[in-house]
Amino acid sequence: MYTILRGKTAVIDCDTLPTAIRFVQSLESGIDRHKSHSPYTIVKTSNLSPDINTDHSPRMTAAE
């Protein structure tokens, strides 16, 4: 399982890496890459540090 972070806040949990990548690409679609970097990071859920806010992250499966 993978978690997408924006800063230190979990945005969503995804079952597979390809699903996480597609989701981040969707989130980044409105970003002007000449002006700013992506605020999103994909991490393995098992590697999340304790200071990450995971209170409101929904779960996305590969079928969704």
N, CA, C and O atoms as CSV, one atom per row, in Angstrom:
chain,resi,resn,atom,element,x,y,z
A,1,MET,N,N,0.843,-1.166,0.000
A,1,MET,CA,C,0.000,0.000,0.000
A,1,MET,C,C,0.897,1.241,0.000
A,1,MET,O,O,1.981,1.245,0.583
A,2,TYR,N,N,0.417,2.287,-0.666
A,2,TYR,CA,C,1.149,3.542,-0.803
A,2,TYR,C,C,0.282,4.699,-0.332
A,2,TYR,O,O,-0.939,4.677,-0.485
A,3,THR,N,N,0.922,5.702,0.240
A,3,THR,CA,C,0.229,6.896,0.710
A,3,THR,C,C,0.773,8.099,-0.038
A,3,THR,O,O,1.985,8.246,-0.198
A,4,ILE,N,N,-0.124,8.956,-0.492
A,4,ILE,CA,C,0.274,10.207,-1.133
A,4,ILE,C,C,0.228,11.292,-0.072
A,4,ILE,O,O,-0.780,11.481,0.608
A,5,LEU,N,N,1.348,12.004,0.053
A,5,LEU,CA,C,1.450,13.085,1.025
A,5,LEU,C,C,1.483,14.426,0.326
A,5,LEU,O,O,2.014,14.563,-0.776
A,6,ARG,N,N,0.906,15.413,0.991
A,6,ARG,CA,C,1.093,16.815,0.611
A,6,ARG,C,C,1.681,17.466,1.853
A,6,ARG,O,O,0.977,17.751,2.821
A,7,GLY,N,N,2.978,17.693,1.801
A,7,GLY,CA,C,3.676,18.135,3.010
A,7,GLY,C,C,3.704,16.995,3.996
A,7,GLY,O,O,4.203,15.914,3.683
A,8,LYS,N,N,3.174,17.220,5.188
A,8,LYS,CA,C,3.121,16.169,6.210
A,8,LYS,C,C,1.696,15.680,6.446
A,8,LYS,O,O,1.367,15.162,7.513
A,9,THR,N,N,0.854,15.858,5.420
A,9,THR,CA,C,-0.530,15.421,5.523
A,9,THR,C,C,-0.820,14.361,4.474
A,9,THR,O,O,-0.561,14.569,3.289
A,10,ALA,N,N,-1.358,13.219,4.907
A,10,ALA,CA,C,-1.745,12.163,3.978
A,10,ALA,C,C,-2.979,12.607,3.205
A,10,ALA,O,O,-3.961,13.068,3.787
A,11,VAL,N,N,-2.912,12.462,1.886
A,11,VAL,CA,C,-4.031,12.849,1.028
A,11,VAL,C,C,-4.910,11.639,0.738
A,11,VAL,O,O,-6.134,11.709,0.844
A,12,ILE,N,N,-4.273,10.523,0.370
A,12,ILE,CA,C,-5.022,9.314,0.031
A,12,ILE,C,C,-4.106,8.105,0.123
A,12,ILE,O,O,-2.897,8.218,-0.075
A,13,ASP,N,N,-4.682,6.951,0.422
A,13,ASP,CA,C,-3.967,5.676,0.405
A,13,ASP,C,C,-4.348,4.937,-0.872
A,13,ASP,O,O,-5.519,4.913,-1.252
A,14,CYS,N,N,-3.369,4.338,-1.533
A,14,CYS,CA,C,-3.588,3.588,-2.770
A,14,CYS,C,C,-3.037,2.179,-2.610
A,14,CYS,O,O,-2.012,1.973,-1.960
A,15,ASP,N,N,-3.722,1.212,-3.206
A,15,ASP,CA,C,-3.288,-0.185,-3.103
A,15,ASP,C,C,-2.028,-0.464,-3.908
A,15,ASP,O,O,-1.197,-1.271,-3.492
A,16,THR,N,N,-1.873,0.198,-5.067
A,16,THR,CA,C,-0.738,-0.092,-5.941
A,16,THR,C,C,0.005,1.187,-6.311
A,16,THR,O,O,-0.553,2.283,-6.265
A,17,LEU,N,N,1.273,1.023,-6.680
A,17,LEU,CA,C,2.069,2.169,-7.099
A,17,LEU,C,C,1.523,2.810,-8.381
A,17,LEU,O,O,1.466,4.038,-8.453
A,18,PRO,N,N,1.118,2.032,-9.399
A,18,PRO,CA,C,0.546,2.675,-10.593
A,18,PRO,C,C,-0.694,3.513,-10.286
A,18,PRO,O,O,-0.897,4.564,-10.894
A,19,THR,N,N,-1.515,3.059,-9.356
A,19,THR,CA,C,-2.691,3.843,-8.957
A,19,THR,C,C,-2.259,5.140,-8.291
A,19,THR,O,O,-2.830,6.196,-8.562
A,20,ALA,N,N,-1.265,5.070,-7.431
A,20,ALA,CA,C,-0.755,6.269,-6.759
A,20,ALA,C,C,-0.181,7.254,-7.774
A,20,ALA,O,O,-0.417,8.458,-7.675
A,21,ILE,N,N,0.564,6.751,-8.738
A,21,ILE,CA,C,1.148,7.617,-9.774
A,21,ILE,C,C,0.066,8.317,-10.570
A,21,ILE,O,O,0.150,9.523,-10.805
A,22,ARG,N,N,-0.952,7.576,-10.987
A,22,ARG,CA,C,-2.055,8.184,-11.753
A,22,ARG,C,C,-2.775,9.249,-10.928
A,22,ARG,O,O,-3.162,10.293,-11.452
A,23,PHE,N,N,-2.950,8.979,-9.650
A,23,PHE,CA,C,-3.627,9.945,-8.798
A,23,PHE,C,C,-2.807,11.222,-8.657
A,23,PHE,O,O,-3.355,12.322,-8.735
A,24,VAL,N,N,-1.496,11.086,-8.451
A,24,VAL,CA,C,-0.629,12.263,-8.342
A,24,VAL,C,C,-0.623,13.037,-9.661
A,24,VAL,O,O,-0.664,14.268,-9.653
A,25,GLN,N,N,-0.573,12.339,-10.775
A,25,GLN,CA,C,-0.613,13.020,-12.073
A,25,GLN,C,C,-1.891,13.842,-12.211
A,25,GLN,O,O,-1.870,14.947,-12.753
A,26,SER,N,N,-2.986,13.307,-11.727
A,26,SER,CA,C,-4.249,14.034,-11.762
A,26,SER,C,C,-4.194,15.268,-10.861
A,26,SER,O,O,-4.640,16.348,-11.248
A,27,LEU,N,N,-3.641,15.098,-9.654
A,27,LEU,CA,C,-3.516,16.229,-8.732
A,27,LEU,C,C,-2.596,17.309,-9.284
A,27,LEU,O,O,-2.818,18.496,-9.046
A,28,GLU,N,N,-1.568,16.907,-10.015
A,28,GLU,CA,C,-0.575,17.845,-10.544
A,28,GLU,C,C,-0.995,18.501,-11.853
A,28,GLU,O,O,-0.298,19.386,-12.350
A,29,SER,N,N,-2.109,18.087,-12.409
A,29,SER,CA,C,-2.492,18.576,-13.735
A,29,SER,C,C,-2.639,20.094,-13.809
A,29,SER,O,O,-2.485,20.670,-14.886
A,30,GLY,N,N,-2.928,20.743,-12.707
A,30,GLY,CA,C,-3.091,22.188,-12.710
A,30,GLY,C,C,-1.853,22.958,-12.296
A,30,GLY,O,O,-1.897,24.183,-12.184
A,31,ILE,N,N,-0.742,22.258,-12.064
A,31,ILE,CA,C,0.482,22.906,-11.605
A,31,ILE,C,C,1.300,23.381,-12.803
A,31,ILE,O,O,1.507,22.630,-13.756
A,32,ASP,N,N,1.756,24.613,-12.753
A,32,ASP,CA,C,2.673,25.138,-13.760
A,32,ASP,C,C,4.084,24.729,-13.344
A,32,ASP,O,O,4.640,25.307,-12.410
A,33,ARG,N,N,4.664,23.748,-14.017
A,33,ARG,CA,C,5.964,23.192,-13.637
A,33,ARG,C,C,7.112,24.191,-13.798
A,33,ARG,O,O,8.196,23.977,-13.255
A,34,HIS,N,N,6.887,25.277,-14.536
A,34,HIS,CA,C,7.923,26.304,-14.670
A,34,HIS,C,C,7.969,27.217,-13.441
A,34,HIS,O,O,8.966,27.895,-13.195
A,35,LYS,N,N,6.879,27.221,-12.679
A,35,LYS,CA,C,6.789,28.115,-11.523
A,35,LYS,C,C,6.890,27.412,-10.180
A,35,LYS,O,O,7.297,28.026,-9.194
A,36,SER,N,N,6.527,26.129,-10.122
A,36,SER,CA,C,6.544,25.448,-8.824
A,36,SER,C,C,6.777,23.950,-8.984
A,36,SER,O,O,6.521,23.367,-10.038
A,37,HIS,N,N,7.265,23.355,-7.918
A,37,HIS,CA,C,7.460,21.913,-7.868
A,37,HIS,C,C,6.209,21.260,-7.300
A,37,HIS,O,O,5.380,21.918,-6.671
A,38,SER,N,N,6.085,19.981,-7.526
A,38,SER,CA,C,4.953,19.245,-6.985
A,38,SER,C,C,5.017,19.204,-5.457
A,38,SER,O,O,6.072,18.944,-4.879
A,39,PRO,N,N,3.885,19.462,-4.813
A,39,PRO,CA,C,3.857,19.346,-3.350
A,39,PRO,C,C,3.566,17.905,-2.891
A,39,PRO,O,O,3.464,17.646,-1.692
A,40,TYR,N,N,3.432,16.973,-3.845
A,40,TYR,CA,C,3.019,15.605,-3.520
A,40,TYR,C,C,4.205,14.644,-3.512
A,40,TYR,O,O,5.139,14.771,-4.303
A,41,THR,N,N,4.138,13.683,-2.598
A,41,THR,CA,C,5.147,12.640,-2.465
A,41,THR,C,C,4.427,11.315,-2.283
A,41,THR,O,O,3.435,11.232,-1.558
A,42,ILE,N,N,4.927,10.285,-2.940
A,42,ILE,CA,C,4.390,8.935,-2.753
A,42,ILE,C,C,5.345,8.169,-1.846
A,42,ILE,O,O,6.544,8.100,-2.114
A,43,VAL,N,N,4.808,7.594,-0.772
A,43,VAL,CA,C,5.618,6.786,0.142
A,43,VAL,C,C,4.904,5.469,0.426
A,43,VAL,O,O,3.678,5.385,0.358
A,44,LYS,N,N,5.695,4.440,0.747
A,44,LYS,CA,C,5.071,3.196,1.195
A,44,LYS,C,C,4.417,3.479,2.547
A,44,LYS,O,O,5.026,4.091,3.424
A,45,THR,N,N,3.199,3.037,2.703
A,45,THR,CA,C,2.461,3.284,3.937
A,45,THR,C,C,3.208,2.739,5.146
A,45,THR,O,O,3.163,3.332,6.224
A,46,SER,N,N,3.886,1.630,4.976
A,46,SER,CA,C,4.631,1.033,6.092
A,46,SER,C,C,5.821,1.892,6.522
A,46,SER,O,O,6.367,1.687,7.606
A,47,ASN,N,N,6.229,2.852,5.683
A,47,ASN,CA,C,7.370,3.715,6.002
A,47,ASN,C,C,6.967,5.103,6.507
A,47,ASN,O,O,7.826,5.971,6.662
A,48,LEU,N,N,5.690,5.321,6.762
A,48,LEU,CA,C,5.248,6.631,7.244
A,48,LEU,C,C,5.835,6.914,8.620
A,48,LEU,O,O,5.853,6.046,9.492
A,49,SER,N,N,6.305,8.121,8.797
A,49,SER,CA,C,6.812,8.501,10.115
A,49,SER,C,C,5.643,8.887,11.015
A,49,SER,O,O,4.576,9.244,10.517
A,50,PRO,N,N,5.825,8.820,12.318
A,50,PRO,CA,C,4.724,9.080,13.256
A,50,PRO,C,C,4.187,10.512,13.211
A,50,PRO,O,O,3.080,10.756,13.690
A,51,ASP,N,N,4.932,11.456,12.656
A,51,ASP,CA,C,4.467,12.845,12.636
A,51,ASP,C,C,3.581,13.172,11.432
A,51,ASP,O,O,3.196,14.326,11.245
A,52,ILE,N,N,3.255,12.166,10.614
A,52,ILE,CA,C,2.380,12.378,9.459
A,52,ILE,C,C,0.923,12.348,9.907
A,52,ILE,O,O,0.503,11.442,10.627
A,53,ASN,N,N,0.158,13.348,9.472
A,53,ASN,CA,C,-1.265,13.425,9.797
A,53,ASN,C,C,-2.031,12.521,8.836
A,53,ASN,O,O,-2.137,12.824,7.647
A,54,THR,N,N,-2.567,11.408,9.349
A,54,THR,CA,C,-3.315,10.462,8.516
A,54,THR,C,C,-4.797,10.417,8.893
A,54,THR,O,O,-5.494,9.471,8.528
A,55,ASP,N,N,-5.277,11.408,9.605
A,55,ASP,CA,C,-6.649,11.387,10.107
A,55,ASP,C,C,-7.719,11.306,9.023
A,55,ASP,O,O,-8.751,10.666,9.226
A,56,HIS,N,N,-7.492,11.941,7.881
A,56,HIS,CA,C,-8.572,12.055,6.895
A,56,HIS,C,C,-8.208,11.513,5.525
A,56,HIS,O,O,-8.765,11.966,4.525
A,57,SER,N,N,-7.285,10.551,5.448
A,57,SER,CA,C,-6.913,10.067,4.125
A,57,SER,C,C,-7.817,8.914,3.695
A,57,SER,O,O,-7.858,7.879,4.359
A,58,PRO,N,N,-8.548,9.088,2.576
A,58,PRO,CA,C,-9.376,8.005,2.056
A,58,PRO,C,C,-8.500,6.935,1.406
A,58,PRO,O,O,-7.303,7.145,1.210
A,59,ARG,N,N,-9.087,5.809,1.077
A,59,ARG,CA,C,-8.345,4.719,0.452
A,59,ARG,C,C,-8.820,4.538,-0.975
A,59,ARG,O,O,-10.023,4.508,-1.234
A,60,MET,N,N,-7.869,4.416,-1.917
A,60,MET,CA,C,-8.178,4.241,-3.329
A,60,MET,C,C,-7.658,2.873,-3.756
A,60,MET,O,O,-6.476,2.576,-3.580
A,61,THR,N,N,-8.535,2.038,-4.317
A,61,THR,CA,C,-8.104,0.725,-4.807
A,61,THR,C,C,-7.828,0.822,-6.299
A,61,THR,O,O,-8.213,1.796,-6.947
A,62,ALA,N,N,-7.175,-0.167,-6.830
A,62,ALA,CA,C,-6.804,-0.168,-8.256
A,62,ALA,C,C,-8.041,-0.145,-9.146
A,62,ALA,O,O,-7.978,0.337,-10.277
A,63,ALA,N,N,-9.158,-0.659,-8.655
A,63,ALA,CA,C,-10.373,-0.715,-9.466
A,63,ALA,C,C,-11.077,0.638,-9.571
A,63,ALA,O,O,-11.938,0.807,-10.434
A,64,GLU,N,N,-10.739,1.592,-8.728
A,64,GLU,CA,C,-11.456,2.866,-8.726
A,64,GLU,C,C,-10.899,3.844,-9.716
A,64,GLU,O,O,-11.401,4.963,-9.829
